[in-house]
Amino acid sequence: MTAPDSSSSTALPSDVGRGEGASGSHVAPNFITEIMERDLGSGKYPQIVTRFPPEPNGYMHLGHAFACSLDFGTALDFGGRCHLRLDDTNPEAESMEFAEGLMRDVRWLGWDWGDHLYFASDDYERYYGYAEELIGRGLAYVDSVSQEEMSRLRGTVDTPGTPSPYRDRTPEENLDLFRRMRAGEFREGEHVLRAKIDLASPNMKLRDPVLYRIMYAEHYRTGNDWCIYPMYDFQHPLQDAMEGVTHSLCSLEYVDNRAIYDWLMEQLFAGKPRPHQYEFGRRSLEYTIVSKRKLRRLVEEGFVTGWDDPRMPTIAAQRRRGVTAEAIRAFASQIGVSRTNRTVDIALYEHAVRDDLNHRAPRVMAVLDPVRVMIGNLPEGETRLLSLPYWPHDVIRDSPDGLVALPTGERVAPEQAVRGVPLTRELYIEREDFSLDPPKGYKRLTRGGTVRLRGAGIIRADEVETDAQGNVTAIHATLLGEDAKAAGVIHWVSAGQAVPAEFRLYDRLFRVAHPEGENPDDILPPFDPERMSHENEAAPVDVGFLRYLNPHSLRVMRGVVEPSVADDPANTRYQFERQGYFWRDPVDSREGALVFGRIMTLKDTWAKEVGKAEGARPKAEAPKVEAPQAAGPKPHAVSLTPEQDAEVARLTAQGVAEADARTLARDAVLGEFFVGANAGKHAAQVAAWIVNDLAPGLRSGESRLAAADLPALAALLAGGQISTRIAKEVLARAAESGEAPAAIVEREGLRVVTDTGAIEAAIREVMSANPDKVEAYRGGKTGLMGFFTGQVMRATGGKADPKVVAERLGAALKG
C-alpha cells in the first residue's frame, strides 16, 4: 500500500499560492512597490522589467532566494517580466556547473524567465564598443600606475584624489593602448581602463573607477577569445539598459555604486528609456553563512560533502534535504523588504518549513535506536494487520462523493488514506522509551509499568534482559486488554517485517548565531576537528568562522521503519512519529539501502540537542528528556520562552517589526535599552535603530548614547526635519560622544532645508554654472536630471528636502 503522493511540484509563478501576501501578491507592499506603482501611474514606463543577476561562481543560497523572490515577485505582481541573467565577467571563478545550477535552482523555486535568459559573456563585444565610445569622447583613459599607487592617488574621504600622470593621455593614445590590451600585448596589471569622472567627489566610487582589467584566464563560454574583462560597475548598468530593465534592484552594499550607474546612463543612454537602481537591505540567517567564498571553502576543504550537503544553506542542499520550494517562497515573503540589512531569526525559517510539511507529510512510524520487545501472549508466527491513518486526529474529512479530502488538498479513496501496519510477537521500540530507573514524571515503559503502543493496544513490561555492561537487550511484555490504563504513548515497528534504514539527523552547521561576527572566546568549548564529520583532518579549523562549526551537525543512526514506506515514491515527505520530518535522500538512498534524512524536527529542540551533544552519551535506558547536560556555557536557544513570547506580542502591538521584537525579547541588553527609551509612538523606529544600528556598541558597553535621547531624534525624522542618512550619522556620533543626537542636529544645523526660496536659489546657481547641460536637458536628455539633483544637493550641503528639490528643479528645467 502506498502513501498519498505529497511531493512538491515545481509551480509556475501563476500557481504560487503558499507564501503570498494577504492581498494575493507575491511581495508585500514596501518602498520598492510604491516606486513601481508611481512609475506606472505616471507613465514613466509602460511595463515593469526587473532582472535577477547572479554571478555563476557558486551555488544559489537562501539569501539569493530572498532577492530572487523580490525580483520575480514584483515583476509578476505588476504584470511585467523578470529576466534571468548570468553576470559572468570573472573567468577565474565561474563555471558552467555553477551557471546550470543557478538556472536549475531558480526554476525549481517556481520562477519562469520565459525567453529572457541572458549571459553577460554574450555581449562582450557591445561592452567593448561602449568603452571605446567613452575613450573617444575623452571620458575614459588607460592608466598604467600600479594598483597600490592608484589606491594612494584616489585620496581619502577627507582629501581629494590626485590625477594619475596618465590621466591626460589623448583619446588617440588611449584607443591605441586599449586595443593593444585586447590584443594581449600587455601583462596582467600593466594597464587598466578607468572612467574620467571626479577625483574630488565625496563618493570614493566616482574617483575614476576601473572599467576594464587584463586577465589571462579561460572563460567557460568564450574560451580564450578575450583577455580583458569589464568590471561589474561597468557591465551591469549597460546590460540593464540593453535588456530594457526598468528597476534594477540591488542589495544595500551597492548604494554608493549607484553614482557610477547613473553616470554611465547619462553618458551613454541620455534621452533613451533607462533603468534606475534601487537598494534594499540584505537578509542573512542566523547559524549560517552566505559568503560564496566561505561556502566554497567548506566544500573544498572537506567540512561538508558538497554544495548539496543538506547542512548547507544552498538551494541545492535544501532541496536535497527535502525542504520544498513553497516553504522557501513562504519564508522569503514573510521576512519583508526594507532599506536596512538584517539577520533573520532562524526560527522564522524553521517555522515556514514545518508549516509547509505539516499539511503534506503523512504520519508513519520509524525506530531509530531499536531495542527488541517480545510480547509473550501473542502466538509465534501470528500477524495482526492494523489499519492506521496517515493523518490521525480527524484531519481527514468525508466528501459527498465517497472520497476523502487530505490535508494536502488531494481527494482519494478511503483505503488510500490509511496503511496496513503489521503487529507481531516481536517488535522494536526506541531504546530511550524504556527505563530501568525512571525519573519522576516518566510516562513511558518501565519494568512492571504499562505504555500504549500507537494504534495497537497497551503492553506491560514483565522481564528485562541485559548484557554484561548493563545495557538492555530485550524486553518481555504482555499485551493487555482495552480496560488497562497507560500514562503514555510510544511508537513501534514489527521486528519481522521491519525495513532496515539509515537515518541522518541534520542540525545547524554552526554553534553560534553569528559565525561571521565577533563571539566571546569562551562562548563554546574549543573546536575539536576529530569530532567534525569530515575527512580532511589536516584542514585549518581554528581560524575565523571555521572555529564555530558544529561537530554534531550530522548524526547517523541505523534503525528500522514500518514496511508501508518500502514501495512509496522517493519524493514523499513523512512525519516519523515523535522523531521529525524525513524523506529519502535522493542521492544515496536506493532499493535495499534506504537512507532517510531529517528535514526538520517537530519543534525547536536546539537547546536540548546541544546539551546532549556536548554532554556524555546517556545510558541506553535513559530518556532523552533527562539526558545529562554538559558543563560550561551553551549557545542561546532560538525558541522563545512564554515570557519572551508575551514580550514579542507586547512590542508588536506597539508597532515594532516582528523580527526586531524577537531580538529585543531575546537580548536582555537591547531589551532593557529599549524600555529605557520610552519610545511611545516612535517605538518602531527606535527599535529598528537599537537592533540594526546600535546593537554592537550596546552589547560591548562602548556606546555612550542615552536611551531616553532616541525618541527626540525619531520625532525629527518622522516630521521630515532630518533625512534617514542624517539620522544614522548623528546616531553613530552620539554613540561615541554621549551627546544627545537631537542636540547635535540643532548645534550643527543639520535639519533638512525646506525653505523653497533657498532651494530655488541653489537651483538657479547650478543652472547658471551648467548652461550646456540645461540646453541638453531641454533638448531631450532627461537623464541629466540626476546630475542636476546631485549638484543642488551638494550646493545645500545635502540638507535640501529631496521632494522640494524634485518639484522645483523639474519646473525650473522646463523653462
C-alpha positions in Angstrom: 0.0 0.0 0.0 1.4 3.3 -1.0 1.2 6.6 0.8 -0.5 9.6 -0.9 2.0 11.4 -3.1 2.9 14.5 -1.2 5.7 15.6 -3.4 6.5 19.2 -4.1 5.8 20.2 -7.7 7.7 23.0 -9.4 5.0 25.6 -9.5 4.9 28.2 -12.2 4.6 31.8 -10.9 0.9 31.9 -11.6 0.4 28.8 -9.4 2.3 30.1 -6.4 -0.1 30.2 -3.5 1.5 29.5 -0.2 3.6 32.3 1.0 1.7 35.0 -0.9 0.7 38.2 0.9 -2.8 38.7 2.2 -3.7 40.7 -0.9 -2.7 37.8 -3.2 0.5 39.4 -4.2 3.8 37.7 -4.2 5.6 40.6 -2.4 4.1 42.5 0.4 3.9 46.3 -0.1 7.1 48.1 0.5 9.1 51.1 -0.6 10.0 49.4 -3.9 6.5 48.5 -4.8 5.5 52.1 -4.0 8.1 53.3 -6.5 6.8 50.9 -9.2 3.2 52.0 -8.6 4.2 55.6 -9.0 6.3 54.9 -12.2 3.5 53.0 -13.8 0.9 55.6 -12.8 2.9 58.5 -14.2 3.5 56.7 -17.5 7.3 56.7 -16.9 7.4 53.1 -18.0 4.7 51.1 -19.9 5.8 47.9 -18.1 7.9 46.8 -15.1 11.0 44.9 -16.1 13.3 43.5 -13.4 16.2 41.1 -13.5 17.8 38.5 -11.2 21.6 38.7 -12.0 23.6 36.1 -10.1 27.3 35.5 -10.8 27.9 31.9 -11.7 30.8 31.5 -9.1 28.9 29.3 -6.7 25.5 27.8 -5.9 22.4 29.9 -5.0 21.7 30.1 -1.3 18.8 31.3 0.9 19.9 34.9 0.8 19.7 34.8 -3.0 16.2 33.2 -2.7 15.0 36.4 -1.0 16.4 38.6 -3.7 15.1 36.2 -6.4 11.6 36.3 -5.0 11.7 40.1 -4.8 12.9 40.4 -8.4 10.5 37.9 -9.9 7.6 38.5 -7.5 7.4 42.3 -8.0 7.5 41.9 -11.8 4.8 39.3 -11.7 2.6 41.4 -9.3 2.8 44.4 -11.7 2.1 42.3 -14.9 5.7 42.8 -16.0 8.6 40.4 -16.6 11.8 39.4 -14.9 15.0 38.3 -16.7 17.5 35.8 -15.5 21.0 37.0 -16.2 24.3 35.3 -15.5 26.8 38.0 -14.8 29.8 36.0 -15.9 32.7 38.5 -16.2 35.2 36.9 -13.9 36.5 33.7 -15.7 38.8 32.7 -12.8 35.8 31.8 -10.5 33.0 30.9 -12.8 31.9 27.7 -14.5 29.1 26.1 -16.5 28.4 23.9 -13.4 27.5 26.9 -11.4 25.6 28.5 -14.3 23.4 25.4 -14.8 23.0 25.1 -11.1 21.7 28.6 -10.8 19.2 28.1 -13.6 18.0 24.8 -12.1 17.5 26.4 -8.7 15.6 29.4 -9.9 13.3 27.2 -12.0 12.8 24.8 -9.0 11.8 27.7 -6.8 8.9 28.2 -9.3 10.1 31.2 -11.3 9.9 31.4 -15.0 12.0 33.8 -17.1 10.5 32.7 -20.4 12.7 33.7 -23.4 14.6 36.2 -21.3 17.8 34.3 -20.4 21.0 36.4 -20.7 24.7 35.8 -20.3 26.9 38.8 -19.9 29.5 36.9 -21.9 27.2 37.1 -25.0 27.6 40.9 -25.0 31.4 41.4 -24.5 31.7 43.0 -27.9 29.0 45.5 -27.1 30.6 46.4 -23.8 33.8 46.9 -25.6 32.2 49.2 -28.1 30.7 51.4 -25.3 34.2 51.6 -23.7 35.7 52.8 -27.0 32.9 55.4 -27.2 33.8 56.7 -23.8 37.5 56.8 -24.7 36.7 58.7 -28.0 34.7 61.3 -26.0 37.5 61.9 -23.5 35.5 60.2 -20.7 37.8 57.2 -20.2 41.6 56.7 -20.2 44.1 53.9 -19.9 46.0 54.1 -16.7 49.4 52.5 -16.2 50.1 53.0 -12.5 50.3 50.1 -10.1 47.3 49.1 -8.1 48.9 50.4 -4.9 49.7 53.7 -6.5 46.2 54.0 -7.9 44.8 53.5 -4.4 47.1 56.1 -3.0 46.2 58.7 -5.7 42.5 58.3 -5.0 42.9 60.1 -1.7 40.8 59.6 1.3 37.3 60.6 2.5 38.9 63.8 3.9 41.3 64.6 1.0 40.6 64.7 -2.8 42.3 62.4 -5.2 45.4 63.3 -7.2 45.3 62.8 -11.0 47.3 59.9 -12.4 50.2 61.0 -14.6 48.4 59.2 -17.4 45.0 60.9 -16.9 45.6 63.4 -19.7 46.5 60.9 -22.4 44.8 61.8 -25.7 41.8 59.8 -26.9 44.0 58.5 -29.7 46.7 57.3 -27.3 44.0 55.7 -25.1 42.3 53.9 -28.0 45.6 52.5 -29.2 46.5 51.2 -25.8 43.1 49.8 -25.2 43.1 47.9 -28.5 46.5 46.6 -27.7 45.2 45.5 -24.3 42.6 43.5 -26.1 45.2 42.0 -28.4 47.1 40.6 -25.5 50.2 42.7 -25.8 50.5 43.5 -22.0 50.8 41.7 -18.8 48.1 41.5 -16.1 48.1 44.6 -14.0 50.2 46.6 -16.5 47.2 48.7 -17.7 43.6 49.3 -16.8 40.8 51.4 -18.3 39.4 54.0 -16.0 36.4 56.3 -16.3 37.3 60.0 -16.0 34.7 61.4 -13.6 35.6 63.4 -10.5 38.7 62.9 -8.3 37.3 65.3 -5.7 33.9 63.6 -5.3 33.0 62.8 -1.7 31.8 59.5 -3.1 35.0 57.5 -3.5 33.3 55.3 -6.1 33.3 58.2 -8.5 37.0 58.8 -8.3 37.8 57.4 -11.7 36.6 53.8 -11.3 38.2 51.0 -13.2 36.1 49.8 -16.1 38.3 47.1 -17.7 41.2 45.0 -16.5 43.6 42.5 -18.1 43.0 38.9 -17.1 44.5 35.8 -18.8 42.1 33.1 -17.8 40.0 30.7 -19.9 36.3 31.6 -19.8 33.8 28.8 -19.5 31.8 30.0 -22.5 34.2 32.2 -24.6 37.3 30.3 -24.1 40.4 32.4 -24.7 38.7 34.9 -27.1 39.2 37.7 -24.6 41.9 38.7 -22.2 40.3 41.9 -21.0 37.1 41.8 -18.9 34.7 44.5 -17.9 34.2 45.3 -14.2 30.8 44.8 -12.6 30.2 48.5 -12.2 30.6 48.9 -16.0 29.0 45.8 -17.3 25.9 45.6 -15.1 24.4 49.0 -15.8 25.0 48.6 -19.5 23.3 45.2 -19.6 20.3 46.6 -17.7 19.9 49.3 -20.3 20.5 46.9 -23.2 17.8 44.5 -21.9 15.2 47.2 -21.2 15.2 46.7 -17.4 13.3 49.5 -15.6 14.0 48.8 -12.0 17.4 47.4 -11.1 17.1 46.1 -7.5 20.4 45.7 -5.7 21.4 45.0 -2.1 22.5 47.8 0.1 26.2 47.5 -0.4 25.8 48.9 -3.9 24.3 52.2 -2.7 27.5 54.2 -3.5 27.9 52.3 -6.8 24.6 53.9 -7.9 26.5 57.1 -8.7 28.6 55.2 -11.4 25.4 53.6 -12.7 23.7 57.0 -13.1 26.9 58.5 -14.7 27.0 55.7 -17.3 23.3 56.2 -18.1 23.8 59.9 -18.5 26.8 59.5 -20.8 25.6 56.5 -22.9 21.8 56.4 -22.7 20.8 60.0 -22.3 17.4 60.7 -24.0 16.6 57.0 -24.1 14.5 54.9 -21.7 16.8 53.9 -19.0 16.8 51.8 -15.8 17.2 53.1 -12.3 18.9 51.3 -9.4 17.2 50.9 -6.1 18.8 49.3 -3.0 17.2 47.1 -0.4 18.6 45.6 2.8 20.2 42.1 2.6 18.8 39.3 4.6 21.1 36.8 6.2 20.1 34.0 8.5 21.3 33.0 12.0 23.6 30.0 12.3 24.5 30.2 8.6 27.0 32.0 6.4 26.1 33.3 2.9 29.5 34.3 1.6 30.2 32.2 -1.5 33.9 32.3 -0.8 33.4 30.8 2.7 30.9 28.3 1.4 33.4 27.2 -1.2 36.0 26.8 1.5 33.6 24.4 3.4 33.3 22.3 0.2 36.9 22.4 -0.9 38.4 21.6 2.5 36.0 18.8 3.1 34.0 20.1 6.0 30.8 19.2 4.1 30.3 16.6 1.4 29.5 19.1 -1.4 27.4 22.1 -2.3 24.3 20.0 -1.9 25.2 18.7 1.6 21.9 19.1 3.4 23.6 21.1 6.2 24.5 23.9 3.7 22.3 27.0 3.1 22.3 26.5 -0.6 19.1 25.9 -2.5 20.6 22.6 -3.9 21.2 21.5 -0.3 17.8 22.5 1.0 16.2 20.7 -2.0 18.2 17.5 -1.3 17.2 17.8 2.4 13.6 17.8 1.5 12.6 21.4 2.0 10.0 22.4 -0.6 10.1 25.4 -2.9 6.8 26.5 -1.4 8.3 26.7 2.1 11.3 28.8 0.9 9.0 31.2 -1.0 6.8 31.5 2.1 9.8 32.3 4.2 11.0 34.9 1.6 7.6 36.6 1.7 7.5 36.8 5.5 10.8 38.5 6.2 9.9 41.7 4.5 11.7 44.3 2.4 13.3 47.3 3.9 16.3 49.7 3.5 18.2 48.0 6.4 20.4 44.9 6.4 19.0 42.4 8.8 19.9 39.0 10.2 16.8 36.9 10.4 15.9 34.7 13.3 16.4 31.1 12.1 13.2 30.2 14.0 11.2 32.0 11.3 12.7 29.8 8.6 12.2 26.6 10.6 8.6 27.6 11.2 8.0 28.1 7.5 9.4 24.7 6.7 7.4 23.0 9.5 4.2 24.8 8.5 4.6 23.5 4.9 5.4 20.0 6.0 2.7 19.7 8.5 0.0 19.7 5.8 1.8 17.5 3.3 3.6 14.8 5.4 1.7 11.6 6.2 2.4 10.1 9.6 4.2 6.7 9.9 6.5 5.1 12.4 10.3 4.5 12.5 12.5 3.4 15.3 16.0 5.0 15.1 17.7 3.2 18.0 15.9 -0.1 18.4 15.5 -2.4 21.3 13.6 -5.7 20.9 10.3 -6.3 22.7 8.7 -9.8 22.8 5.0 -10.0 23.5 4.6 -13.3 25.3 0.8 -13.7 24.8 0.9 -13.3 21.0 1.3 -16.6 19.2 4.6 -17.3 17.4 4.1 -16.6 13.6 0.8 -14.7 14.0 0.5 -11.3 12.3 -2.3 -8.9 13.0 -2.7 -6.3 10.2 -3.7 -3.0 11.7 -5.3 -0.2 9.6 -3.8 3.1 10.8 -4.5 6.6 9.3 -1.8 8.6 7.5 -3.3 11.7 9.1 -4.8 10.9 12.5 -6.8 13.3 14.8 -9.8 13.8 12.4 -7.9 15.8 9.8 -9.3 13.6 7.1 -12.7 14.8 6.1 -15.5 12.9 4.3 -16.5 14.2 0.9 -20.0 13.8 -0.7 -18.7 11.6 -3.5 -17.3 9.0 -1.1 -13.7 10.2 -1.4 -11.8 11.7 1.5 -10.1 15.1 1.4 -6.5 15.0 2.7 -4.7 18.0 4.2 -2.6 18.1 1.0 -5.7 19.1 -0.9 -5.9 15.7 -2.7 -9.1 13.6 -2.7 -8.6 9.9 -2.6 -10.4 6.7 -1.9 -10.8 5.8 1.8 -8.4 2.9 1.5 -5.7 5.2 0.3 -5.9 7.4 3.4 -4.7 4.5 5.7 -1.9 2.0 5.6 -1.6 -1.6 6.8 0.8 -1.9 9.8 1.7 -5.5 11.0 1.7 -6.3 14.7 3.7 -9.4 15.5 5.1 -11.2 18.6 8.4 -9.4 18.3 8.7 -5.7 17.7 11.1 -2.8 18.2 10.7 0.3 20.3 13.1 3.2 20.8 15.8 2.4 23.4 15.0 5.7 25.1 11.4 4.7 25.6 12.3 2.2 28.3 14.0 2.9 31.6 15.1 0.6 34.4 15.4 3.6 36.7 12.7 6.1 35.6 12.9 9.7 36.7 9.9 11.4 38.3 7.1 12.0 35.8 8.4 9.5 33.3 5.5 8.3 31.1 7.0 5.6 29.0 7.8 1.9 29.6 9.3 0.7 32.8 9.7 -2.8 34.4 6.3 -3.6 35.6 4.8 -0.5 34.0 2.5 0.0 31.1 2.5 2.1 27.9 0.3 2.3 24.9 1.7 1.2 21.5 0.4 3.6 18.9 -2.7 2.0 17.4 -2.0 -1.4 18.8 -3.0 -1.5 22.5 -1.3 -1.4 25.9 1.6 -3.6 26.9 3.2 -4.2 30.3 6.9 -4.9 30.7 7.4 -8.0 32.7 11.1 -9.0 32.4 14.3 -7.4 31.0 17.4 -8.9 29.5 20.7 -7.0 29.8 24.3 -7.5 28.6 27.5 -7.6 30.6 27.6 -3.8 30.7 24.0 -3.5 32.0 22.5 -2.4 28.6 19.0 -3.6 27.9 19.0 -6.1 25.1 15.4 -7.4 25.2 12.1 -6.7 27.0 9.5 -9.4 27.7 6.0 -7.9 27.7 2.3 -8.8 27.8 -0.4 -7.3 25.6 -3.2 -6.2 27.9 -6.9 -5.7 27.4 -8.5 -2.3 26.5 -9.5 -1.8 30.1 -5.9 -1.4 31.1 -4.5 2.1 31.7 -1.3 3.7 30.5 0.2 7.1 31.0 2.0 7.5 27.7 2.0 6.5 24.0 5.1 5.3 22.1 5.8 4.3 18.5 7.0 0.9 17.4 7.8 -1.3 14.4 7.2 -5.0 13.8 10.6 -6.8 14.0 9.8 -9.5 11.5 8.6 -7.0 8.8 10.7 -4.0 9.6 12.7 -2.4 6.8 16.3 -1.5 7.8 17.2 2.1 7.1 19.9 4.7 7.8 18.7 7.9 9.4 20.7 11.1 9.1 19.9 13.7 11.7 20.9 17.1 10.4 21.4 20.0 12.7 22.7 23.6 12.4 26.1 23.8 10.7 27.4 26.4 13.2 27.2 26.5 17.0 26.7 30.3 17.3 24.0 32.6 15.8 26.6 34.8 14.1 29.5 32.7 12.9 30.9 35.6 10.8 30.8 38.1 13.6 32.6 38.5 16.9 31.9 36.0 19.6 33.4 35.7 23.1 36.3 33.2 23.2 34.6 31.2 26.0 31.1 31.0 24.4 31.7 27.4 23.5 34.2 24.7 24.2 37.3 24.6 21.9 36.5 23.1 18.5 37.9 19.6 18.2 38.4 18.7 14.5 38.2 15.0 15.4 34.5 15.5 16.2 33.6 17.2 13.0 32.0 15.0 10.3 34.6 15.4 7.6 37.7 13.6 6.4 40.1 16.5 6.0 41.6 16.4 9.5 44.6 18.4 8.3 42.5 21.4 7.3 43.0 24.6 9.5 39.9 24.8 11.7 40.6 27.2 14.5 40.6 30.3 12.2 37.7 32.7 11.8 34.3 31.3 11.1 35.5 27.7 11.0 36.1 27.6 14.7 32.3 27.8 15.2 31.5 24.7 13.2 29.1 22.3 15.0 30.8 18.9 15.3 27.3 17.4 15.8 25.7 18.9 12.7 25.3 15.3 11.4 24.4 12.2 13.5 23.9 8.9 11.7 21.7 6.2 13.2 20.7 2.8 11.9 17.2 1.6 12.7 14.0 0.3 11.1 10.9 1.8 9.5 7.5 0.3 9.0 7.0 -1.6 5.7 4.4 0.8 4.3 7.2 3.1 3.1 9.2 0.5 1.2 7.4 0.9 -2.1 6.4 4.5 -1.8 7.7 7.2 -4.1 11.0 8.7 -3.0 9.5 12.2 -3.1 7.1 11.5 -0.2 7.9 13.6 2.9 7.0 11.7 6.1 6.4 12.7 9.6 8.1 9.9 11.6 6.0 10.0 14.8 7.9 11.8 17.6 11.1 11.9 15.5 10.5 14.7 13.0 10.0 15.2 9.3 12.0 12.9 7.0 12.4 11.9 3.4 14.6 9.6 1.3 17.9 11.1 0.4 17.7 11.4 -3.4 21.4 10.8 -3.8 22.4 8.0 -1.5 19.1 6.1 -0.9 18.4 3.1 -3.2 16.5 -0.1 -3.2 17.7 -2.4 -0.4 19.6 0.5 1.2 17.2 3.1 2.4 18.6 6.4 3.7 16.3 8.9 5.3 17.4 12.4 6.1 15.7 14.5 8.7 14.3 17.6 7.1 13.3 19.3 10.4 12.5 18.4 14.0 8.9 18.6 15.1 9.7 21.6 17.2 12.7 23.7 18.1 14.9 21.3 20.1 18.2 23.3 19.6 19.0 23.8 23.3 18.2 20.3 24.3 20.1 18.8 21.3 23.2 20.9 22.0 23.1 19.9 25.7 23.0 16.2 24.8 25.7 16.5 22.2 28.1 18.4 24.4 27.5 16.1 27.4 28.3 12.4 27.9 26.4 9.9 25.9 23.3 8.9 28.1 22.9 5.3 29.2 20.9 3.1 26.9 17.9 3.1 29.1 17.9 6.9 29.9 15.2 9.0 28.2 16.3 11.9 26.0 14.4 14.4 28.1 16.6 13.6 31.0 19.9 13.4 29.1 22.8 14.8 31.2 23.9 18.3 30.2 27.4 19.4 29.6 29.1 21.7 31.9 30.0 25.2 30.7 28.2 27.8 28.6 25.8 26.8 25.8 24.6 28.7 22.7 21.4 30.7 23.2 18.3 28.8 22.2 16.4 30.2 19.4 13.0 29.2 20.8 11.3 31.8 22.9 10.1 31.2 26.5 6.4 32.0 27.3 7.6 35.3 28.9 9.6 36.2 25.7 6.6 35.3 23.5 4.5 37.7 25.6 7.1 40.4 25.2 7.1 40.0 21.4 3.3 40.3 21.4 3.5 43.5 23.6 6.2 45.0 21.3 4.5 44.2 18.0 1.3 45.8 19.4 3.3 49.0 19.7 4.2 48.7 16.0 7.6 47.2 16.4 8.5 44.9 13.5 8.3 41.2 14.5 12.0 40.4 13.7 13.1 43.4 15.8 10.6 42.4 18.6 12.1 38.9 18.7 15.6 40.3 19.0 14.6 42.7 21.8 12.8 39.9 23.7 15.7 37.5 23.5 18.5 40.0 24.1 18.4 41.4 27.7 20.8 44.3 27.0 18.9 45.5 23.9 15.6 44.9 25.6 16.4 47.0 28.7 17.8 49.8 26.5 14.5 49.9 24.5 12.5 50.0 27.7 14.6 52.9 28.9 13.9 54.8 25.7 10.2 55.1 26.5 9.7 55.5 22.8 5.9 55.8 22.7 4.6 56.4 19.2 8.1 56.2 17.8 8.6 52.6 19.1 9.1 51.0 15.7 11.8 53.4 14.6 13.6 53.3 17.9 13.5 49.5 18.0 14.9 49.4 14.4 17.8 51.7 15.4 18.6 49.6 18.5 18.6 46.3 16.7 20.2 47.2 13.4 22.5 50.2 14.2 23.3 50.4 17.9 23.4 46.7 18.9 27.2 46.1 18.7 28.1 49.1 20.8 25.4 48.4 23.4 26.4 44.8 23.8 30.1 45.7 24.2 29.3 48.5 26.6 31.2 51.0 24.4 28.1 53.1 23.4 27.6 56.2 25.4 24.2 57.0 24.0 21.4 57.5 26.4 18.2 55.6 25.6 16.0 58.5 26.6 17.5 60.6 23.8 16.3 58.4 21.0 12.6 59.5 20.8 13.5 63.1 20.1 15.6 62.1 17.1 12.8 59.8 15.9 10.4 62.7 16.1 12.7 64.8 13.9 12.9 62.0 11.3 9.1 61.4 11.4 8.4 65.1 10.9 10.7 65.3 7.8 13.1 67.6 9.5 16.0 65.3 9.0 16.8 62.6 6.5 17.5 58.9 7.2 21.1 59.5 6.3 21.5 62.3 8.8 19.8 60.3 11.5 22.2 57.4 11.1 25.2 59.7 11.0 24.1 61.5 14.1 23.4 58.2 15.9 26.9 57.0 15.3 28.4 60.2 16.6 26.2 60.3 19.6 27.1 56.7 20.5 30.8 57.8 20.6 30.4 61.2 22.4 27.3 60.7 24.5 25.8 63.9 23.3 22.1 63.8 22.6 21.6 63.2 18.9 18.9 65.9 18.6 21.3 68.4 20.2 23.9 67.5 17.5 21.3 68.2 14.9 20.4 71.6 16.4 24.0 72.6 17.1 25.3 71.9 13.6 22.1 73.0 11.7 21.5 69.5 10.2 17.8 69.9 9.7 16.5 69.3 6.2 16.2 72.6 4.2 12.5 73.0 3.2 12.8 76.8 2.5 11.7 76.9 -1.1 13.5 80.3 -1.6 16.9 78.8 -0.5 16.4 75.8 -2.7 15.3 77.8 -5.7 18.4 80.0 -5.2 20.6 76.9 -5.3 18.8 75.6 -8.4 19.5 78.9 -10.2 23.1 78.8 -9.2 23.6 75.3 -10.5 21.8 76.0 -13.8 23.8 79.2 -14.4 27.0 77.2 -13.9 25.9 74.5 -16.4 24.2 76.2 -19.4 25.3 73.4 -21.8 23.6 70.7 -19.7 20.5 72.8 -19.3 20.3 73.1 -23.0 20.9 69.3 -23.4 18.2 68.5 -20.9 15.7 70.7 -22.7 16.7 69.1 -25.9 15.6 65.7 -24.6 18.5 64.3 -22.5 16.3 63.9 -19.4 18.8 61.6 -17.9 20.6 64.7 -16.7 18.0 65.2 -14.0 20.2 63.1 -11.8 23.2 65.3 -12.4 21.2 68.5 -11.5 19.7 66.9 -8.4 23.2 65.9 -7.2 24.6 69.4 -7.8 21.7 71.1 -5.9 22.1 68.7 -3.0 25.8 69.4 -2.9 25.1 73.1 -3.0 22.9 72.8 0.0 25.3 70.6 1.9 23.0 67.6 1.4 20.3 69.2 3.5 17.7 70.1 1.0 14.4 68.3 1.1 14.6 65.9 -1.9 10.8 66.2 -2.6 11.1 70.0 -2.8 14.2 69.8 -4.9 12.5 67.4 -7.4 9.4 69.6 -7.7 11.3 73.0 -8.0 14.0 71.6 -10.2 11.6 70.0 -12.6 9.7 73.3 -13.0 12.9 75.3 -13.5 14.4 73.0 -16.2 11.2 73.1 -18.2 11.8 76.8 -18.5 
